[in-house]
Amino acid sequence: MTIIDGKKVAQEIRNELKEKVAGLKSAYGKVPGLVTIIVGENPASKVYVRMKHKACEEVGMNPKIEALPATTSEDELVSLIKKYNNDENFHGILVQLPLPEQIDEDKIIETISPEKDVDGFHPVNVGKLLIGQDTFEPCTPAGVVELLKRYNIETKGKHVVVVGRSNIVGKPVAAMLLQKKEGANAIVTVCHSAANNLSDYTKSADILIAAIGRPRFITGEMVKEGVVVIDVGINRVDAPETKKGYKLVGDVDFDDVSQKASFITPVPGGVGPMTIAMLLNNTYKSFLRKQK
Ligand SMILES: NC(=O)c1ccc[n+]([C@@H]2O[C@H](COP(=O)([O-])OP(=O)(O)OC[C@H]3O[C@@H](n4cnc5c(N)ncnc54)[C@H](OP(=O)(O)O)[C@@H]3O)[C@@H](O)[C@H]2O)c1
């Protein structure tokens, strides 16, 4: 059994990007810029935004944070996004979700120029993803596919079962692995909460991707021997023995499932670190597209 080390792979990607960004600086005299817009005081969002900012700096890109008060109106946010749509110094625009309730998330996502939509959430980019055109792949699904590639895990003709159909993980990862191309070409089944007997599906998976949001939901008896398991879940569970009083676990019961798996991602240290690495990759891609 191999534990897929997302932390290590993410660091490798960041190292590669650092070199590529240095190359851009000498070729074009400028580097990719990423603006992250955060509205309100959500503590988890603040942590994510800081992590993205730091990772951007580390690879030599130009990051900027726009922190707006929780009372910001939809019109104000729309105006700010439009400003960055027209600012040549920024190649990526990311609006940290969730947004306060007075702001319509769909409208905000649609305001971001598809050319700068490095999260890959704009309907134009979602459509391109589905029909197999070049686009910005959403970061977490892109991280999943990249991990499979870097561990040389064959996907062609394999049965991939995705548990979860969210717009940010389940649906896009299914669409990506379905494409008729290298690193994909899988037979894909997508499950959700209406599945009557989930095990009937998960047991037939060669590759199981769990994006459910329920701690240790997938158990050993739900998978077959030799399965590849990618656990996207990040769940907080009480752990009085730890300093913080809680710990993070995935959607997969790691101790149980790892007895049968051939490859498995841990939580933390699996898919999680890949998300930011893929965001940087998309920002780099956006910069290159702009130069062409
Ligand atoms: N960077 C990262 O690593 C990263 C990024 C994003 C998310 N995550 C984590 O990944 C997990 C999923 O996130 P998400 O945003 O995709 O969650 P979500 O929007 O809540 O979607 C959860 C999906 O799981 C399905 N589900 C729930 N209970 C089920 C059950 N009993 N049987 C089968 N399917 C069930 C739901 O089905 P219905 O559609 O029928 O409700 C839904 O499609 C969370 O733990 C989240 O924290 C991690």
The ligand as a Gaussian input file, in Angstrom:
#p B3LYP/6-31G(d) Opt

LIG

0 1
 N       -8.991000      21.745000      -0.738000
 C       -9.672000      20.711000      -0.411000
 O       -9.059000      19.742000      -0.097000
 C      -11.162000      20.722000      -0.417000
 C      -11.843000      21.563000      -1.287000
 C      -13.240000      21.514000      -1.304000
 C      -13.909000      20.665000      -0.435000
 N      -13.208000      19.894000       0.442000
 C      -13.888000      18.973000       1.373000
 O      -14.489000      17.952000       0.605000
 C      -15.719000      17.558000       1.191000
 C      -16.836000      17.738000       0.183000
 O      -16.945000      19.093000      -0.152000
 P      -18.065000      19.659000      -1.130000
 O      -17.948000      21.118000      -1.156000
 O      -18.019000      18.876000      -2.388000
 O      -19.366000      19.239000      -0.256000
 P      -20.937000      19.450000      -0.512000
 O      -21.193000      20.570000      -1.428000
 O      -21.546000      19.449000       0.848000
 O      -21.339000      18.094000      -1.261000
 C      -21.364000      16.874000      -0.600000
 C      -21.840000      15.807000      -1.531000
 O      -21.857000      14.572000      -0.834000
 C      -23.105000      13.931000      -1.043000
 N      -23.483000      13.137000       0.137000
 C      -23.794000      13.587000       1.373000
 N      -24.157000      12.559000       2.161000
 C      -24.114000      11.435000       1.390000
 C      -24.410000      10.077000       1.618000
 N      -24.842000       9.640000       2.808000
 N      -24.244000       9.208000       0.602000
 C      -23.816000       9.634000      -0.614000
 N      -23.529000      10.918000      -0.892000
 C      -23.676000      11.813000       0.103000
 C      -24.102000      15.058000      -1.244000
 O      -25.219000      14.544000      -1.945000
 P      -26.465000      15.488000      -2.392000
 O      -25.968000      16.251000      -3.586000
 O      -27.532000      14.529000      -2.723000
 O      -26.767000      16.365000      -1.207000
 C      -23.277000      16.042000      -2.043000
 O      -23.346000      15.789000      -3.422000
 C      -15.859000      18.415000       2.449000
 O      -15.344000      17.692000       3.552000
 C      -14.990000      19.603000       2.169000
 O      -14.475000      20.202000       3.357000
 C      -11.848000      19.897000       0.452000

